[in-house]
Amino acid sequence: MKLVPLKLVTIIALDALSERIIKDIKQCGIKGYTITHVEGEGLQGKHFTDWEGRNVRIETLVNEEVATSIMQKLADAYFDKYSVIAFVSAVEVLRREKFSG
């Protein structure tokens, strides 16, 4: 068994943006993603009603080059206009061939 290093890119955004974000990160070279509905509270407070929109967490495992490309795309297209949070974590995985890079 050999673990290989990859990057886990996590994006938290309004569900209304999810299709657009997924399209953009696919163009960066991802092979797949996981999306879940999430709740939380941050600088903008907690959403108390559905009309405010639900949040999603989009996660993908990629190499460092793709992670950098995704973060740049998010910074350019979303950070100034929308409440989008993104971060990259170092992870180790089996079956590297399942992921980009």
C-alpha positions as CSV (number, residue, x, y, z in Angstrom):
1,M,0.0,0.0,0.0
2,K,1.4,3.3,-1.0
3,L,-0.2,6.7,-0.2
4,V,0.4,9.5,-2.6
5,P,0.1,13.2,-1.8
6,L,-2.7,15.3,-3.3
7,K,-4.6,18.5,-2.5
8,L,-8.2,18.6,-1.2
9,V,-9.8,21.7,-2.5
10,T,-12.9,22.7,-0.5
11,I,-15.3,25.4,-1.7
12,I,-18.3,26.7,0.3
13,A,-20.8,28.8,-1.6
14,L,-24.4,29.5,-2.2
15,D,-26.2,26.6,-3.9
16,A,-27.3,29.0,-6.6
17,L,-23.6,29.3,-7.7
18,S,-22.9,25.5,-7.6
19,E,-23.5,24.7,-11.3
20,R,-21.3,27.7,-12.4
21,I,-18.5,26.8,-10.0
22,I,-18.5,23.2,-11.0
23,K,-18.3,24.2,-14.7
24,D,-15.4,26.5,-13.9
25,I,-13.4,23.9,-11.9
26,K,-14.0,21.2,-14.5
27,Q,-12.3,23.6,-16.9
28,C,-9.3,23.6,-14.5
29,G,-8.9,19.8,-15.0
30,I,-10.8,18.0,-12.2
31,K,-12.0,14.4,-12.8
32,G,-14.7,14.5,-10.2
33,Y,-16.2,16.2,-7.1
34,T,-18.4,15.7,-4.2
35,I,-21.1,18.2,-3.3
36,T,-23.1,18.4,0.0
37,H,-25.5,20.8,1.6
38,V,-24.1,22.5,4.7
39,E,-25.0,24.9,7.4
40,G,-22.9,27.2,9.5
41,E,-22.3,30.7,10.7
42,G,-19.6,33.2,9.8
43,L,-18.9,36.9,9.4
44,Q,-22.2,37.4,7.6
45,G,-24.1,35.5,10.3
46,K,-26.3,32.5,10.0
47,H,-29.0,32.0,7.3
48,F,-32.3,31.6,9.1
49,T,-34.6,31.0,6.1
50,D,-34.5,29.1,2.9
51,W,-35.2,32.2,0.7
52,E,-31.7,33.4,1.6
53,G,-30.3,30.3,-0.2
54,R,-28.7,27.1,1.1
55,N,-25.0,26.6,1.1
56,V,-23.1,23.8,-0.5
57,R,-19.6,22.4,0.1
58,I,-17.8,21.3,-3.1
59,E,-14.8,19.1,-2.7
60,T,-12.3,17.7,-5.2
61,L,-9.0,15.9,-5.0
62,V,-6.3,17.2,-7.4
63,N,-2.6,17.8,-7.9
64,E,-1.0,21.0,-6.8
65,E,-1.1,22.6,-10.2
66,V,-4.8,22.0,-10.6
67,A,-5.5,23.3,-7.0
68,T,-3.6,26.5,-7.8
69,S,-5.6,26.9,-11.0
70,I,-8.9,26.4,-9.2
71,M,-8.0,28.9,-6.4
72,Q,-7.0,31.5,-9.0
73,K,-10.2,31.0,-10.9
74,L,-12.3,31.4,-7.8
75,A,-10.4,34.5,-6.7
76,D,-10.9,36.1,-10.1
77,A,-14.5,35.2,-10.7
78,Y,-16.2,35.0,-7.3
79,F,-14.4,36.5,-4.3
80,D,-15.2,40.1,-5.0
81,K,-18.8,39.5,-5.8
82,Y,-20.0,36.6,-3.7
83,S,-19.7,35.0,-0.3
84,V,-17.5,32.1,-1.4
85,I,-14.9,30.4,0.9
86,A,-12.2,28.2,-0.5
87,F,-9.3,26.4,1.0
88,V,-6.7,23.7,0.2
89,S,-5.6,20.9,2.4
90,A,-2.7,18.4,2.0
91,V,-4.0,14.9,1.9
92,E,-2.7,11.4,1.1
93,V,-4.7,9.0,-1.0
94,L,-4.7,5.5,-2.5
95,R,-5.4,4.9,-6.1
96,R,-4.0,8.2,-7.5
97,E,-5.2,7.3,-11.0
98,K,-8.8,8.2,-9.8
99,F,-7.8,11.9,-9.5
100,S,-6.4,14.6,-11.7
101,G,-2.7,14.8,-12.2
